[in-house]
């Protein structure tokens, strides 16, 4: 719950102005002044965390979001931004959990969906990442970055499927080099064709095996 004291608000708004002009170091100084006067203001803690994120001080940012969430556990944006900080610290699973918490509190939190998609992409969980970008586009159909990422995730998912199918096919046929090269060269445009050709080769091998005498 925000309990901003008189005087703290002025420092807070100065910090906001500095953030708008991307002077994040100066914004942090202002937020610190505000917190001296109103140390239990969750919004100021969250805003300080945001400024720290923008200059790459992720450990400190995460600590600020923790403090904000101690004061207001239902702040979906603080959860989402904590997830972003943890992602940069390499704690991807914990970061996804933070995004999940944000989305439990605010199911249409666009940045939480987008952050979750980015995290799942980094974890090679492509189907789930596609679902996240679909959720973003359901909220904002004109968000081109989400549409771009959705298509890239579909491409990577299909390329991964082709690689798996090649490993399986090797039990039955000699896989042509041109099909292998689709994977090694990340030739996304020919993945569908390569998968179709590979399936046909395997089907022919299986049919031949069935009809082979003795």
FENKAKA-V383183 format. One record per helix or strand of 2 or more residues. SS is the DSSP state (helix for helix, strand for strand). FROM is the first residue (numbers start at 0). TO is the last residue. If there is no record, write none. Layout:
ss: <SS	SS>
from: <FROM	FROM>
to: <TO	TO>
This chain:
ss: <helix	helix	helix	helix	helix	helix	helix	helix	helix	helix	helix>
from: <7	23	41	57	75	91	109	125	143	176	187>
to: <19	36	53	70	87	104	121	138	168	183	210>
